Each structure stands twice: as structure tokens, then as C-alpha cells.
Amino acid sequence: MRATKWDYLVFPFLAALLIGVFYAALRLIGFFGLGVLGLVIGFIAVRMDLERDGASSDPSALAEQFKARERMSRSERSEFHSAQAFRLKPLFVAQVVAAGFVILGFGFHFLL
């Protein structure tokens, strides 16, 4: 995925916000709590990634979605995949942040 001009403008603010959240969480709950927070964020992000086609307990609804995608034209399918990739971009960031919180939190908890 290519970065846009908007990404370059927002990145410093998001990085500062992430550092602030990291520091506040560290002061409030310590390293172990930071690892647990990373596990919670990671669980939510992975769950959302698994349910990106729709959260349904009915298998026939999911089968209907796949049949509808098979009937799509090539351009519609391409548009669907690009829109889905755009929606999943923040989810990837959440997974990376969660992994960082888990590694730093539990790593420093057991080292120190």
C-alpha cells in the first residue's frame, strides 16, 4: 500500500499520541498491564480481521455473499477488493501496535 500525502501529515501526530498513550499506560498499569492491554487490542483486531466478510453465525448467509462475489464483474470485484484493503489499513496498524505492546510489556515485566 502506498502512502498518501495525508499519511505523511498525520503520522507525526499519531506517533506523538501513541507515545503519550504508551507513557500514560506505563505509569498507570506498569509493564504487565501494558502487555495485557496489547493482548486485548490484538484480540479485538484479529477478531475484526476474521469477520471482515461479515459476522454471521448462519453459514448460508456467508455462502450467499461468496455467490454474489462470483457474479460480480471484474471491475466490481477490483473495486470491492480495493475498498476492503482501504478499510483494513487501520486494522493492520492496530495489530502492529498490539504486538509492540505485548512484546514491550511482557518483555520488560519479566526482564525487570
FIDREN-709512 format. One record per residue: y, x, z of N, C-alpha, C in turn. Coordinates in steps of 0.1 Angstrom, whole numbers, plus 5000, padded with zeros to 4 digits. Example, Ala and Ser with C-alpha at 12.3 -4.5 7.8 and 13.67 -1.06 7.14 Angstrom:
BEGIN
494351325078495551235078496751325078/497851285071498951375071500051295079/
END
This chain:
BEGIN
498850085000500050005000501250095000/502150054991503450134990504450085000/505250185006506250145015507550105007/508250005012509449955005510650005013/511749975007513050025014513149955028/512749835029512749765041511949835052/510749885048509949955057510550075063/511250155054511950275059513150245068/513750125066514850085075514450035089/513349965089512849905101511950005110/511350105103510450195110511050255123/512250315122512850375134512950285146/513350155143513550055154512150015160/511250005151509849965156509250085164/509450205159508950315167509550325180/510950305181511650315194511150195203/510850085197510349965205508949995210/508150055202506750095206506750195217/507650295216507750395227508250335240/509150235239509650165250508550085257/507750015249506749935254505650025260/505350135254504350225259504750275273/506050315274506550375286506550265297/507050145294507150045304505750005309/504749995299503349965303502750075312/503050195308502550305316503150305330/504350275332504950275345504450155353/504250045346503749925354502349925357/501449955348500049935350499250065349/499850175346499150305346498250325333/497550435333496750475322495550375319/494950335330493750245329494250115323/495350055328495849935324496249945309/496850055305497150075291495950075282/494850135287493550125279493049985278/493149905289492749765289493649685279/494949705280495949645271495549675256/495149795253494749835240493449755236/492549745245491349665242491649515239/492549465246492949325244493649305230/494549395227495249395214494249415203/493349505205492349535195491349415193/490949355204490049235203490749125195/492049105198492748995190492949035176/493249155173493449205159492149195151/491049235157489749235150489349085148/489549005157489248865156490048795145/491348825144492148775133491648825119/491248955119490749015107489448945102/488648915112487348845108487548705103/488648645108488848505105489948485094/490148585086491248575076491048475065/489748445063489448335053489448195059/489648185072489748055079488748055090/489248005102488447995114487747855114/486547855109485847725109484447745113/483947655122482547655126481647585116/482247515106481547445096481247535084/479947575082479647665071480047605057/479947475056480247415043481747425039/482647435049484047455046484247595040/483647685046483747825041483147835027/482047765025481347765011482347705001/482947595005483947534996485047624992/485547705002486647804999486147904989/484947954990484448054981484247994967/483747874966483647804953484947784947/486047754954487347734949487847864944/487547974951488048104946487348144933/486048104932485348144919485948064908/486547944910487147874899488547914896/489148004904490448054901490448134888/491648134882491748224870492048364875/492048454866492148594870493548624877/494548564871495948584877496048514890/495448404892495548334905494748414916/493648474912492848554921493648674925/494248734915495048854918496248824927/496948714925498048674934497448644948/496348584949495748554962495448684970/494848774963494548904969495748984973/496848984965498049054969498748984981/498748844981499248774992498548805005/497148805004496348835016496548975021/496749075012496949215016498349225023/499349145018500649145024500549085038/499748985040499648915054498849005063/497949095058497149175067497749305070/498849345064499549465067499949475082/500549385088500849395103499649395111/498549335107497349335114496749485115/496849555104496449695104497249775114/498549755114499449825124499049795138/498649665141498249625154496849695158/496049715148494749785151494949925154/495949995147496250135149496850145163/497750065166498450065180497350045191/496449945189495449925199494550045200/494150105189493350225190494050335198/495350355195496150455202496250425217/496450305221496550265235495150295242/494050255235492750275241492550425243/492750505233492450655233493350715244/494650685243495550755253495350705267/495150565269495050515282493750555289/492650535283491350575289491250725289/491750795279491550945279492351005290/493650965292494351025303493950975317/493350855317492950805330491750885335/490850925326489650995330489951145331/490951195324491351335325492151365338/492951275341493851305353493351235365/
END
